[in-house]
């Protein structure tokens, strides 16, 4: 629809056609809130409300391109569990590392290469293309 046509409509009709615009304030009513949240609520610390976009609730095999960080001392091994953070999600998975050869075939690697990128394939919630990925082996401070 044309922007000029939308400007001629009243606000309720426009919201019905295109939805709420970014930056629009809304009132959110939450029922059955715990007593402690009401008593200790501090309006200087806002409550963030988020959701999962359309298509982000699908799970499947993902293929990501990754490179081991130079400060990480150990190489990563295929099928060793890692914790992956992609967008809003963080989950544990077991990747299979591979490299693409000149013929376009994916050859499985037992370990990640030292100074090269490789592909990691794993099962998990799908993310849009070009989404940043952070992977760690564990969440302890000493590693």
N, CA, C and O atoms as CSV, one atom per row, in Angstrom:
chain,resi,resn,atom,element,x,y,z
A,1,UNK,N,N,0.831,-1.171,0.000
A,1,UNK,CA,C,0.000,0.000,0.000
A,1,UNK,C,C,0.884,1.245,0.000
A,1,UNK,O,O,2.003,1.215,0.511
A,2,UNK,N,N,0.396,2.307,-0.556
A,2,UNK,CA,C,1.146,3.544,-0.676
A,2,UNK,C,C,1.155,4.285,0.665
A,2,UNK,O,O,0.156,4.278,1.384
A,3,UNK,N,N,2.277,4.921,1.001
A,3,UNK,CA,C,2.409,5.680,2.251
A,3,UNK,C,C,1.407,6.833,2.303
A,3,UNK,O,O,0.873,7.128,3.371
A,4,UNK,N,N,1.145,7.479,1.188
A,4,UNK,CA,C,0.196,8.596,1.152
A,4,UNK,C,C,-1.219,8.112,1.466
A,4,UNK,O,O,-1.982,8.821,2.122
A,5,UNK,N,N,-1.572,6.921,1.007
A,5,UNK,CA,C,-2.889,6.370,1.306
A,5,UNK,C,C,-3.022,6.058,2.790
A,5,UNK,O,O,-4.082,6.272,3.377
A,6,UNK,N,N,-1.948,5.550,3.403
A,6,UNK,CA,C,-1.986,5.248,4.829
A,6,UNK,C,C,-2.105,6.515,5.673
A,6,UNK,O,O,-2.752,6.491,6.720
A,7,UNK,N,N,-1.504,7.605,5.248
A,7,UNK,CA,C,-1.573,8.860,5.996
A,7,UNK,C,C,-2.988,9.424,6.026
A,7,UNK,O,O,-3.330,10.169,6.944
A,8,UNK,N,N,-3.814,9.086,5.044
A,8,UNK,CA,C,-5.185,9.587,5.003
A,8,UNK,C,C,-6.121,8.828,5.940
A,8,UNK,O,O,-7.211,9.313,6.246
A,9,UNK,N,N,-5.711,7.639,6.401
A,9,UNK,CA,C,-6.575,6.818,7.248
A,9,UNK,C,C,-6.495,7.269,8.708
A,9,UNK,O,O,-5.512,7.878,9.131
A,10,UNK,N,N,-7.560,6.953,9.477
A,10,UNK,CA,C,-7.501,7.226,10.914
A,10,UNK,C,C,-6.579,6.197,11.579
A,10,UNK,O,O,-6.245,5.178,10.974
A,11,UNK,N,N,-6.172,6.465,12.821
A,11,UNK,CA,C,-5.143,5.667,13.505
A,11,UNK,C,C,-5.577,4.212,13.706
A,11,UNK,O,O,-4.769,3.303,13.518
A,12,UNK,N,N,-6.830,3.976,14.082
A,12,UNK,CA,C,-7.288,2.602,14.339
A,12,UNK,C,C,-7.270,1.759,13.058
A,12,UNK,O,O,-6.891,0.588,13.097
A,13,UNK,N,N,-7.669,2.332,11.949
A,13,UNK,CA,C,-7.661,1.595,10.685
A,13,UNK,C,C,-6.231,1.329,10.230
A,13,UNK,O,O,-5.919,0.251,9.724
A,14,UNK,N,N,-5.369,2.321,10.417
A,14,UNK,CA,C,-3.968,2.161,10.015
A,14,UNK,C,C,-3.286,1.064,10.826
A,14,UNK,O,O,-2.514,0.276,10.280
A,15,UNK,N,N,-3.571,1.008,12.139
A,15,UNK,CA,C,-2.998,-0.048,12.985
A,15,UNK,C,C,-3.520,-1.409,12.539
A,15,UNK,O,O,-2.782,-2.393,12.568
A,16,UNK,N,N,-4.779,-1.476,12.128
A,16,UNK,CA,C,-5.345,-2.737,11.657
A,16,UNK,C,C,-4.708,-3.232,10.378
A,16,UNK,O,O,-4.639,-4.439,10.149
A,17,UNK,N,N,-4.238,-2.319,9.539
A,17,UNK,CA,C,-3.642,-2.703,8.256
A,17,UNK,C,C,-2.163,-3.034,8.395
A,17,UNK,O,O,-1.721,-4.099,7.963
A,18,UNK,N,N,-1.393,-2.126,8.998
A,18,UNK,CA,C,0.058,-2.321,9.030
A,18,UNK,C,C,0.608,-2.714,10.389
A,18,UNK,O,O,1.799,-3.007,10.493
A,19,UNK,N,N,-0.212,-2.734,11.442
A,19,UNK,CA,C,0.264,-3.071,12.777
A,19,UNK,C,C,0.841,-1.843,13.460
A,19,UNK,O,O,0.878,-0.758,12.880
A,20,UNK,N,N,1.287,-2.021,14.690
A,20,UNK,CA,C,1.858,-0.905,15.444
A,20,UNK,C,C,3.233,-0.558,14.902
A,20,UNK,O,O,4.041,-1.444,14.619
A,21,UNK,N,N,3.491,0.708,14.760
A,21,UNK,CA,C,4.785,1.161,14.253
A,21,UNK,C,C,5.838,1.086,15.350
A,21,UNK,O,O,5.511,1.100,16.536
A,22,UNK,N,N,7.096,1.008,14.949
A,22,UNK,CA,C,8.203,0.951,15.879
A,22,UNK,C,C,8.245,2.237,16.697
A,22,UNK,O,O,8.121,3.335,16.153
A,23,UNK,N,N,8.421,2.090,18.010
A,23,UNK,CA,C,8.482,3.247,18.893
A,23,UNK,C,C,7.144,3.633,19.482
A,23,UNK,O,O,7.069,4.589,20.253
A,24,UNK,N,N,6.093,2.924,19.145
A,24,UNK,CA,C,4.765,3.216,19.685
A,24,UNK,C,C,4.674,2.664,21.104
A,24,UNK,O,O,5.086,1.532,21.360
A,25,UNK,N,N,4.147,3.445,22.009
A,25,UNK,CA,C,3.967,2.984,23.381
A,25,UNK,C,C,2.741,2.102,23.474
A,25,UNK,O,O,1.764,2.296,22.750
A,26,UNK,N,N,2.798,1.136,24.367
A,26,UNK,CA,C,1.649,0.296,24.585
A,26,UNK,C,C,1.536,-0.016,26.068
A,26,UNK,O,O,2.517,0.056,26.809
A,27,UNK,N,N,0.346,-0.358,26.485
A,27,UNK,CA,C,0.100,-0.719,27.876
A,27,UNK,C,C,-0.022,-2.229,27.937
A,27,UNK,O,O,-0.805,-2.832,27.202
A,28,UNK,N,N,0.748,-2.827,28.810
A,28,UNK,CA,C,0.796,-4.276,28.933
A,28,UNK,C,C,0.251,-4.646,30.300
A,28,UNK,O,O,0.787,-4.211,31.320
A,29,UNK,N,N,-0.799,-5.438,30.334
A,29,UNK,CA,C,-1.372,-5.901,31.595
A,29,UNK,C,C,-0.940,-7.336,31.827
A,29,UNK,O,O,-1.124,-8.196,30.965
A,30,UNK,N,N,-0.360,-7.594,33.002
A,30,UNK,CA,C,0.114,-8.928,33.359
A,30,UNK,C,C,-0.665,-9.377,34.586
A,30,UNK,O,O,-0.711,-8.667,35.591
A,31,UNK,N,N,-1.268,-10.534,34.507
A,31,UNK,CA,C,-2.066,-11.066,35.608
A,31,UNK,C,C,-1.270,-12.116,36.375
A,31,UNK,O,O,-0.325,-12.697,35.840
A,32,UNK,N,N,-1.647,-12.358,37.613
A,32,UNK,CA,C,-1.027,-13.365,38.490
A,32,UNK,C,C,0.464,-13.110,38.691
A,32,UNK,O,O,1.282,-14.023,38.578
A,33,UNK,N,N,0.802,-11.864,38.988
A,33,UNK,CA,C,2.187,-11.480,39.234
A,33,UNK,C,C,2.535,-11.819,40.686
A,33,UNK,O,O,1.713,-11.584,41.572
A,34,UNK,N,N,3.716,-12.359,40.958
A,34,UNK,CA,C,4.094,-12.653,42.349
A,34,UNK,C,C,4.128,-11.380,43.196
A,34,UNK,O,O,4.444,-10.297,42.706
A,35,UNK,N,N,3.796,-11.537,44.473
A,35,UNK,CA,C,3.738,-10.420,45.408
A,35,UNK,C,C,5.072,-9.673,45.500
A,35,UNK,O,O,5.095,-8.446,45.596
A,36,UNK,N,N,6.185,-10.420,45.469
A,36,UNK,CA,C,7.508,-9.806,45.608
A,36,UNK,C,C,7.814,-8.852,44.459
A,36,UNK,O,O,8.472,-7.831,44.663
A,37,UNK,N,N,7.348,-9.168,43.264
A,37,UNK,CA,C,7.612,-8.285,42.129
A,37,UNK,C,C,6.887,-6.957,42.285
A,37,UNK,O,O,7.415,-5.909,41.914
A,38,UNK,N,N,5.691,-7.000,42.828
A,38,UNK,CA,C,4.930,-5.770,43.035
A,38,UNK,C,C,5.544,-4.940,44.164
A,38,UNK,O,O,5.673,-3.721,44.044
A,39,UNK,N,N,5.922,-5.601,45.256
A,39,UNK,CA,C,6.448,-4.873,46.419
A,39,UNK,C,C,7.825,-4.269,46.150
A,39,UNK,O,O,8.094,-3.141,46.563
A,40,UNK,N,N,8.687,-4.999,45.472
A,40,UNK,CA,C,10.063,-4.544,45.252
A,40,UNK,C,C,10.277,-3.946,43.872
A,40,UNK,O,O,11.422,-3.798,43.445
A,41,UNK,N,N,9.221,-3.602,43.169
A,41,UNK,CA,C,9.352,-3.044,41.823
A,41,UNK,C,C,10.041,-1.684,41.881
A,41,UNK,O,O,9.668,-0.829,42.685
A,42,UNK,N,N,11.045,-1.485,41.030
A,42,UNK,CA,C,11.773,-0.227,40.939
A,42,UNK,C,C,11.603,0.289,39.506
A,42,UNK,O,O,12.063,-0.344,38.556
A,43,UNK,N,N,10.948,1.428,39.361
A,43,UNK,CA,C,10.692,1.928,38.015
A,43,UNK,C,C,11.953,2.430,37.314
A,43,UNK,O,O,11.906,2.744,36.125
A,44,UNK,N,N,13.084,2.514,38.031
A,44,UNK,CA,C,14.348,2.875,37.389
A,44,UNK,C,C,14.984,1.666,36.694
A,44,UNK,O,O,15.879,1.835,35.866
A,45,UNK,N,N,14.535,0.462,37.017
A,45,UNK,CA,C,14.990,-0.756,36.353
A,45,UNK,C,C,13.807,-1.339,35.582
A,45,UNK,O,O,12.986,-2.048,36.164
A,46,UNK,N,N,13.707,-1.055,34.302
A,46,UNK,CA,C,12.527,-1.499,33.543
A,46,UNK,C,C,12.506,-3.014,33.348
A,46,UNK,O,O,13.540,-3.679,33.394
A,47,UNK,N,N,11.324,-3.528,33.133
A,47,UNK,CA,C,11.131,-4.935,32.822
A,47,UNK,C,C,11.122,-5.060,31.303
A,47,UNK,O,O,10.304,-4.438,30.625
A,48,UNK,N,N,12.029,-5.862,30.779
A,48,UNK,CA,C,12.096,-6.054,29.333
A,48,UNK,C,C,11.186,-7.204,28.928
A,48,UNK,O,O,11.215,-8.278,29.529
A,49,UNK,N,N,10.395,-6.968,27.922
A,49,UNK,CA,C,9.493,-7.983,27.404
A,49,UNK,C,C,9.922,-8.266,25.973
A,49,UNK,O,O,10.038,-7.348,25.162
A,50,UNK,N,N,10.154,-9.515,25.668
A,50,UNK,CA,C,10.593,-9.875,24.324
A,50,UNK,C,C,9.838,-11.089,23.835
A,50,UNK,O,O,9.103,-11.733,24.584
A,51,UNK,N,N,10.028,-11.380,22.605
A,51,UNK,CA,C,9.374,-12.534,22.017
A,51,UNK,C,C,10.213,-13.112,20.901
A,51,UNK,O,O,11.248,-12.562,20.526
A,52,UNK,N,N,9.759,-14.204,20.392
A,52,UNK,CA,C,10.459,-14.874,19.311
A,52,UNK,C,C,9.738,-14.532,18.020
A,52,UNK,O,O,8.515,-14.637,17.930
A,53,UNK,N,N,10.507,-14.122,17.025
A,53,UNK,CA,C,9.937,-13.742,15.742
A,53,UNK,C,C,9.383,-14.927,14.980
A,53,UNK,O,O,9.606,-16.084,15.338
A,54,UNK,N,N,8.657,-14.613,13.926
A,54,UNK,CA,C,8.046,-15.632,13.090
A,54,UNK,C,C,9.136,-16.491,12.448
A,54,UNK,O,O,10.049,-15.955,11.821
A,55,UNK,N,N,9.058,-17.763,12.589
A,55,UNK,CA,C,10.046,-18.661,12.007
A,55,UNK,C,C,11.212,-18.972,12.920
A,55,UNK,O,O,11.989,-19.877,12.615
A,56,UNK,N,N,11.372,-18.251,14.045
A,56,UNK,CA,C,12.485,-18.512,14.952
A,56,UNK,C,C,12.197,-19.653,15.914
A,56,UNK,O,O,13.078,-20.047,16.678
A,57,UNK,N,N,10.986,-20.192,15.895
A,57,UNK,CA,C,10.666,-21.310,16.774
A,57,UNK,C,C,10.912,-22.654,16.086
A,57,UNK,O,O,10.644,-23.703,16.672
A,58,UNK,N,N,11.413,-22.633,14.864
A,58,UNK,CA,C,11.717,-23.870,14.137
A,58,UNK,C,C,13.078,-24.399,14.556
A,58,UNK,O,O,13.991,-23.625,14.843
A,59,UNK,N,N,13.211,-25.713,14.592
A,59,UNK,CA,C,14.494,-26.344,14.881
A,59,UNK,C,C,14.920,-27.160,13.676
A,59,UNK,O,O,14.091,-27.616,12.888
A,60,UNK,N,N,16.219,-27.334,13.547
A,60,UNK,CA,C,16.739,-28.101,12.428
A,60,UNK,C,C,18.259,-28.078,12.456
A,60,UNK,O,O,18.866,-27.620,13.424
A,61,UNK,N,N,18.859,-28.570,11.402
A,61,UNK,CA,C,20.314,-28.566,11.296
A,61,UNK,C,C,20.780,-27.199,10.810
A,61,UNK,O,O,20.255,-26.660,9.836
A,62,UNK,N,N,21.765,-26.651,11.497
A,62,UNK,CA,C,22.352,-25.372,11.098
A,62,UNK,C,C,23.792,-25.605,10.687
A,62,UNK,O,O,24.488,-26.465,11.227
A,63,UNK,N,N,24.217,-24.816,9.719
A,63,UNK,CA,C,25.597,-24.864,9.261
A,63,UNK,C,C,26.187,-23.483,9.470
A,63,UNK,O,O,25.692,-22.504,8.911
A,64,UNK,N,N,27.240,-23.394,10.272
A,64,UNK,CA,C,27.880,-22.119,10.548
A,64,UNK,C,C,29.355,-22.206,10.178
A,64,UNK,O,O,29.953,-23.282,10.183
A,65,UNK,N,N,29.913,-21.073,9.864
A,65,UNK,CA,C,31.335,-20.982,9.542
A,65,UNK,C,C,32.033,-20.427,10.774
A,65,UNK,O,O,31.669,-19.356,11.261
A,66,UNK,N,N,33.023,-21.135,11.280
A,66,UNK,CA,C,33.675,-20.672,12.494
A,66,UNK,C,C,35.174,-20.891,12.437
A,66,UNK,O,O,35.686,-21.669,11.632
A,67,UNK,N,N,35.854,-20.184,13.313
A,67,UNK,CA,C,37.299,-20.275,13.439
A,67,UNK,C,C,37.637,-20.255,14.918
A,67,UNK,O,O,37.111,-19.431,15.667
A,68,UNK,N,N,38.495,-21.140,15.336
A,68,UNK,CA,C,38.890,-21.199,16.736
A,68,UNK,C,C,39.661,-19.936,17.092
A,68,UNK,O,O,40.525,-19.489,16.337
A,69,UNK,N,N,39.340,-19.364,18.254
A,69,UNK,CA,C,40.018,-18.138,18.678
A,69,UNK,C,C,41.473,-18.444,19.006
A,69,UNK,O,O,41.782,-19.505,19.549
A,70,UNK,N,N,42.355,-17.525,18.680
A,70,UNK,CA,C,43.794,-17.773,18.863
A,70,UNK,C,C,44.190,-17.896,20.327
A,70,UNK,O,O,45.238,-18.469,20.625
A,71,UNK,N,N,43.380,-17.374,21.255
A,71,UNK,CA,C,43.716,-17.481,22.677
A,71,UNK,C,C,43.248,-18.800,23.284
A,71,UNK,O,O,43.675,-19.169,24.378
A,72,UNK,N,N,42.376,-19.506,22.579
A,72,UNK,CA,C,41.919,-20.812,23.087
A,72,UNK,C,C,43.011,-21.827,22.803
A,72,UNK,O,O,43.402,-22.024,21.652
A,73,UNK,N,N,43.498,-22.467,23.845
A,73,UNK,CA,C,44.691,-23.308,23.707
A,73,UNK,C,C,44.409,-24.648,23.025
A,73,UNK,O,O,45.264,-25.157,22.300
A,74,UNK,N,N,43.238,-25.219,23.243
A,74,UNK,CA,C,42.957,-26.552,22.722
A,74,UNK,C,C,42.186,-26.467,21.398
A,74,UNK,O,O,41.448,-25.512,21.153
A,75,UNK,N,N,42.373,-27.479,20.557
A,75,UNK,CA,C,41.576,-27.566,19.339
A,75,UNK,C,C,40.216,-28.159,19.712
A,75,UNK,O,O,40.092,-28.860,20.717
A,76,UNK,N,N,39.222,-27.881,18.915
A,76,UNK,CA,C,37.888,-28.409,19.161
A,76,UNK,C,C,37.731,-29.731,18.427
A,76,UNK,O,O,38.185,-29.876,17.292
A,77,UNK,N,N,37.096,-30.683,19.068
A,77,UNK,CA,C,36.941,-32.014,18.507
A,77,UNK,C,C,35.493,-32.230,18.088
A,77,UNK,O,O,34.566,-31.789,18.767
A,78,UNK,N,N,35.310,-32.914,16.961
A,78,UNK,CA,C,33.968,-33.237,16.486
A,78,UNK,C,C,33.210,-34.032,17.537
A,78,UNK,O,O,33.764,-34.934,18.165
A,79,UNK,N,N,31.950,-33.695,17.721
A,79,UNK,CA,C,31.004,-34.329,18.640
A,79,UNK,C,C,31.312,-34.076,20.110
A,79,UNK,O,O,30.707,-34.715,20.971
A,80,UNK,N,N,32.223,-33.174,20.428
A,80,UNK,CA,C,32.382,-32.718,21.804
A,80,UNK,C,C,31.349,-31.633,22.055
A,80,UNK,O,O,31.170,-30.764,21.201
A,81,UNK,N,N,30.660,-31.645,23.195
A,81,UNK,CA,C,29.609,-30.653,23.419
A,81,UNK,C,C,30.170,-29.235,23.541
A,81,UNK,O,O,31.209,-29.015,24.164
A,82,UNK,N,N,29.467,-28.288,22.940
A,82,UNK,CA,C,29.788,-26.867,23.079
A,82,UNK,C,C,28.495,-26.124,23.407
A,82,UNK,O,O,27.398,-26.613,23.139
A,83,UNK,N,N,28.644,-24.942,23.990
A,83,UNK,CA,C,27.505,-24.081,24.282
A,83,UNK,C,C,27.498,-22.992,23.227
A,83,UNK,O,O,28.483,-22.271,23.066
A,84,UNK,N,N,26.392,-22.871,22.509
A,84,UNK,CA,C,26.273,-21.947,21.390
A,84,UNK,C,C,25.324,-20.829,21.777
A,84,UNK,O,O,24.249,-21.083,22.319
A,85,UNK,N,N,25.715,-19.597,21.502
A,85,UNK,CA,C,24.849,-18.443,21.721
A,85,UNK,C,C,24.588,-17.797,20.370
A,85,UNK,O,O,25.499,-17.270,19.731
A,86,UNK,N,N,23.331,-17.846,19.946
A,86,UNK,CA,C,22.924,-17.289,18.653
A,86,UNK,C,C,21.708,-16.409,18.892
A,86,UNK,O,O,20.635,-16.900,19.245
A,87,UNK,N,N,21.878,-15.123,18.702
A,87,UNK,CA,C,20.772,-14.205,18.933
A,87,UNK,C,C,20.360,-14.213,20.394
A,87,UNK,O,O,21.194,-13.988,21.271
A,88,UNK,N,N,19.089,-14.469,20.670
A,88,UNK,CA,C,18.568,-14.522,22.043
A,88,UNK,C,C,18.764,-15.881,22.675
A,88,UNK,O,O,18.538,-16.034,23.875
A,89,UNK,N,N,19.173,-16.861,21.915
A,89,UNK,CA,C,19.192,-18.242,22.398
A,89,UNK,C,C,20.582,-18.675,22.821
A,89,UNK,O,O,21.586,-18.250,22.249
A,90,UNK,N,N,20.623,-19.526,23.828
A,90,UNK,CA,C,21.861,-20.175,24.258
A,90,UNK,C,C,21.517,-21.625,24.562
A,90,UNK,O,O,20.619,-21.900,25.359
A,91,UNK,N,N,22.227,-22.552,23.931
A,91,UNK,CA,C,21.932,-23.965,24.142
A,91,UNK,C,C,23.189,-24.788,23.906
A,91,UNK,O,O,24.160,-24.321,23.310
A,92,UNK,N,N,23.143,-26.029,24.393
A,92,UNK,CA,C,24.272,-26.939,24.247
A,92,UNK,C,C,23.987,-27.881,23.087
A,92,UNK,O,O,22.866,-28.362,22.921
A,93,UNK,N,N,25.014,-28.135,22.289
A,93,UNK,CA,C,24.855,-29.007,21.133
A,93,UNK,C,C,26.183,-29.711,20.853
A,93,UNK,O,O,27.216,-29.359,21.423
A,94,UNK,N,N,26.145,-30.696,19.980
A,94,UNK,CA,C,27.361,-31.428,19.603
A,94,UNK,C,C,27.586,-31.250,18.106
A,94,UNK,O,O,26.890,-31.875,17.306
A,95,UNK,N,N,28.538,-30.415,17.711
A,95,UNK,CA,C,28.750,-30.137,16.291
A,95,UNK,C,C,29.600,-31.198,15.598
A,95,UNK,O,O,30.346,-31.949,16.226
A,96,UNK,N,N,29.456,-31.223,14.289
A,96,UNK,CA,C,30.332,-32.006,13.418
A,96,UNK,C,C,31.060,-30.991,12.548
A,96,UNK,O,O,30.422,-30.214,11.837
A,97,UNK,N,N,32.379,-30.988,12.599
A,97,UNK,CA,C,33.179,-30.034,11.840
A,97,UNK,C,C,33.506,-30.610,10.469
A,97,UNK,O,O,33.721,-31.812,10.312
A,98,UNK,N,N,33.536,-29.723,9.488
A,98,UNK,CA,C,33.822,-30.150,8.125
A,98,UNK,C,C,34.501,-29.012,7.381
A,98,UNK,O,O,34.507,-27.868,7.834
A,99,UNK,N,N,35.061,-29.342,6.250
A,99,UNK,CA,C,35.664,-28.347,5.374
A,99,UNK,C,C,35.186,-28.653,3.956
A,99,UNK,O,O,35.002,-29.812,3.585
A,100,UNK,N,N,34.990,-27.603,3.182
A,100,UNK,CA,C,34.511,-27.792,1.816
A,100,UNK,C,C,35.712,-27.851,0.872
A,100,UNK,O,O,36.540,-26.941,0.862
A,101,UNK,N,N,35.806,-28.913,0.085
A,101,UNK,CA,C,36.929,-29.019,-0.842
A,101,UNK,C,C,36.595,-28.349,-2.167
A,101,UNK,O,O,35.526,-27.758,-2.322
A,102,UNK,N,N,37.526,-28.445,-3.130
A,102,UNK,CA,C,37.354,-27.749,-4.420
A,102,UNK,C,C,36.160,-28.242,-5.209
A,102,UNK,O,O,35.600,-27.494,-6.010
A,103,UNK,N,N,35.759,-29.485,-5.002
A,103,UNK,CA,C,34.634,-30.057,-5.745
A,103,UNK,C,C,33.291,-29.717,-5.117
A,103,UNK,O,O,32.250,-30.119,-5.637
A,104,UNK,N,N,33.293,-28.987,-4.014
A,104,UNK,CA,C,32.046,-28.623,-3.353
A,104,UNK,C,C,31.570,-29.648,-2.346
A,104,UNK,O,O,30.494,-29.495,-1.769
A,105,UNK,N,N,32.355,-30.691,-2.126
A,105,UNK,CA,C,31.978,-31.706,-1.140
A,105,UNK,C,C,32.401,-31.270,0.250
A,105,UNK,O,O,33.394,-30.562,0.416
A,106,UNK,N,N,31.640,-31.699,1.246
A,106,UNK,CA,C,31.999,-31.425,2.631
A,106,UNK,C,C,32.702,-32.640,3.202
A,106,UNK,O,O,32.142,-33.735,3.241
A,107,UNK,N,N,33.935,-32.438,3.646
A,107,UNK,CA,C,34.715,-33.523,4.229
A,107,UNK,C,C,34.750,-33.337,5.730
A,107,UNK,O,O,35.143,-32.280,6.223
A,108,UNK,N,N,34.342,-34.357,6.451
A,108,UNK,CA,C,34.309,-34.278,7.909
A,108,UNK,C,C,35.720,-34.174,8.472
A,108,UNK,O,O,36.647,-34.830,7.996
A,109,UNK,N,N,35.863,-33.336,9.494
A,109,UNK,CA,C,37.139,-33.177,10.183
A,109,UNK,C,C,37.017,-33.735,11.596
A,109,UNK,O,O,35.981,-33.589,12.244
A,110,UNK,N,N,38.077,-34.368,12.062
A,110,UNK,CA,C,38.067,-34.855,13.442
A,110,UNK,C,C,38.331,-33.703,14.405
A,110,UNK,O,O,37.771,-33.667,15.500
A,111,UNK,N,N,39.183,-32.761,14.000
A,111,UNK,CA,C,39.511,-31.593,14.819
A,111,UNK,C,C,39.390,-30.326,13.976
A,111,UNK,O,O,39.452,-30.382,12.747
A,112,UNK,N,N,39.218,-29.182,14.643
A,112,UNK,CA,C,39.188,-27.910,13.916
A,112,UNK,C,C,40.596,-27.559,13.459
A,112,UNK,O,O,41.559,-27.859,14.165
A,113,UNK,N,N,40.740,-26.931,12.294
A,113,UNK,CA,C,42.071,-26.543,11.824
A,113,UNK,C,C,42.654,-25.429,12.701
A,113,UNK,O,O,41.920,-24.697,13.365
A,114,UNK,N,N,43.961,-25.316,12.690
A,114,UNK,CA,C,44.655,-24.343,13.550
A,114,UNK,C,C,44.337,-22.895,13.186
A,114,UNK,O,O,43.897,-22.130,14.044
A,115,UNK,N,N,44.550,-22.510,11.939
A,115,UNK,CA,C,44.426,-21.097,11.558
A,115,UNK,C,C,43.493,-20.904,10.370
A,115,UNK,O,O,43.694,-19.988,9.571
A,116,UNK,N,N,42.485,-21.747,10.243
A,116,UNK,CA,C,41.556,-21.660,9.112
A,116,UNK,C,C,40.119,-21.690,9.615
A,116,UNK,O,O,39.842,-22.144,10.725
A,117,UNK,N,N,39.218,-21.202,8.781
A,117,UNK,CA,C,37.808,-21.357,9.071
A,117,UNK,C,C,37.374,-22.767,8.689
A,117,UNK,O,O,37.968,-23.396,7.813
A,118,UNK,N,N,36.342,-23.248,9.350
A,118,UNK,CA,C,35.742,-24.525,8.972
A,118,UNK,C,C,34.233,-24.407,9.160
A,118,UNK,O,O,33.739,-23.411,9.687
A,119,UNK,N,N,33.524,-25.411,8.734
A,119,UNK,CA,C,32.072,-25.437,8.895
A,119,UNK,C,C,31.728,-26.292,10.102
A,119,UNK,O,O,32.375,-27.307,10.362
A,120,UNK,N,N,30.714,-25.878,10.830
A,120,UNK,CA,C,30.196,-26.676,11.939
A,120,UNK,C,C,28.718,-26.917,11.674
A,120,UNK,O,O,27.964,-25.972,11.443
A,121,UNK,N,N,28.306,-28.165,11.706
A,121,UNK,CA,C,26.907,-28.518,11.524
A,121,UNK,C,C,26.386,-29.074,12.838
A,121,UNK,O,O,26.998,-29.955,13.443
A,122,UNK,N,N,25.228,-28.540,13.276
A,122,UNK,CA,C,24.638,-29.019,14.523
A,122,UNK,C,C,23.139,-28.797,14.502
A,122,UNK,O,O,22.620,-28.036,13.686
A,123,UNK,N,N,22.449,-29.474,15.412
A,123,UNK,CA,C,21.000,-29.407,15.550
A,123,UNK,C,C,20.657,-28.349,16.584
A,123,UNK,O,O,21.286,-28.284,17.640
A,124,UNK,N,N,19.659,-27.515,16.284
A,124,UNK,CA,C,19.226,-26.520,17.249
A,124,UNK,C,C,18.204,-25.580,16.644
A,124,UNK,O,O,17.816,-25.738,15.487
A,125,UNK,N,N,17.765,-24.599,17.423
A,125,UNK,CA,C,16.829,-23.607,16.895
A,125,UNK,C,C,17.458,-22.827,15.743
A,125,UNK,O,O,18.603,-22.387,15.839
A,126,UNK,N,N,16.715,-22.660,14.667
A,126,UNK,CA,C,17.241,-22.000,13.476
A,126,UNK,C,C,17.301,-20.494,13.678
A,126,UNK,O,O,16.483,-19.924,14.400
A,127,UNK,N,N,18.260,-19.860,13.045
A,127,UNK,CA,C,18.441,-18.414,13.090
A,127,UNK,C,C,18.549,-17.901,11.657
A,127,UNK,O,O,18.909,-18.657,10.754
A,128,UNK,N,N,18.239,-16.621,11.440
A,128,UNK,CA,C,18.355,-16.069,10.091
A,128,UNK,C,C,19.811,-16.082,9.607
A,128,UNK,O,O,20.727,-16.121,10.428
A,129,UNK,N,N,20.039,-16.049,8.287
A,129,UNK,CA,C,21.409,-16.010,7.770
A,129,UNK,C,C,22.159,-14.776,8.264
A,129,UNK,O,O,21.554,-13.736,8.526
A,130,UNK,N,N,23.449,-14.897,8.386
A,130,UNK,CA,C,24.372,-13.836,8.815
A,130,UNK,C,C,24.147,-13.411,10.260
A,130,UNK,O,O,24.489,-12.287,10.628
A,131,UNK,N,N,23.584,-14.277,11.079
A,131,UNK,CA,C,23.447,-14.008,12.510
A,131,UNK,C,C,24.754,-14.392,13.187
A,131,UNK,O,O,25.334,-15.432,12.873
A,132,UNK,N,N,25.221,-13.565,14.111
A,132,UNK,CA,C,26.467,-13.834,14.814
A,132,UNK,C,C,26.346,-15.043,15.721
A,132,UNK,O,O,25.291,-15.295,16.305
A,133,UNK,N,N,27.443,-15.791,15.835
A,133,UNK,CA,C,27.482,-17.009,16.643
A,133,UNK,C,C,28.677,-16.930,17.581
A,133,UNK,O,O,29.784,-16.584,17.167
A,134,UNK,N,N,28.443,-17.255,18.848
A,134,UNK,CA,C,29.527,-17.391,19.821
A,134,UNK,C,C,29.433,-18.794,20.391
A,134,UNK,O,O,28.361,-19.220,20.819
A,135,UNK,N,N,30.537,-19.511,20.400
A,135,UNK,CA,C,30.551,-20.877,20.919
A,135,UNK,C,C,31.648,-21.000,21.965
A,135,UNK,O,O,32.771,-20.547,21.747
A,136,UNK,N,N,31.325,-21.614,23.102
A,136,UNK,CA,C,32.299,-21.854,24.169
A,136,UNK,C,C,32.203,-23.316,24.583
A,136,UNK,O,O,31.165,-23.958,24.423
A,137,UNK,N,N,33.311,-23.829,25.121
A,137,UNK,CA,C,33.292,-25.224,25.568
A,137,UNK,C,C,32.646,-25.371,26.928
A,137,UNK,O,O,31.888,-26.316,27.149
A,138,UNK,N,N,32.929,-24.446,27.857
A,138,UNK,CA,C,32.262,-24.448,29.144
A,138,UNK,C,C,32.227,-23.043,29.687
A,138,UNK,O,O,32.875,-22.145,29.149
A,139,UNK,N,N,31.472,-22.848,30.753
A,139,UNK,CA,C,31.259,-21.511,31.291
A,139,UNK,C,C,32.107,-21.221,32.524
A,139,UNK,O,O,31.834,-20.262,33.246
A,140,UNK,N,N,33.137,-22.039,32.779
A,140,UNK,CA,C,34.009,-21.806,33.925
A,140,UNK,C,C,34.954,-20.635,33.645
A,140,UNK,O,O,35.260,-20.344,32.489
A,141,UNK,N,N,35.410,-19.970,34.696
A,141,UNK,CA,C,36.273,-18.795,34.535
A,141,UNK,C,C,37.693,-19.140,34.110
A,141,UNK,O,O,38.359,-18.320,33.478
A,142,UNK,N,N,38.168,-20.326,34.440
A,142,UNK,CA,C,39.568,-20.652,34.158
A,142,UNK,C,C,39.814,-21.046,32.710
A,142,UNK,O,O,40.953,-21.358,32.362
A,143,UNK,N,N,38.805,-21.048,31.856
A,143,UNK,CA,C,39.049,-21.452,30.466
A,143,UNK,C,C,38.505,-20.456,29.493
A,143,UNK,O,O,38.626,-20.645,28.282
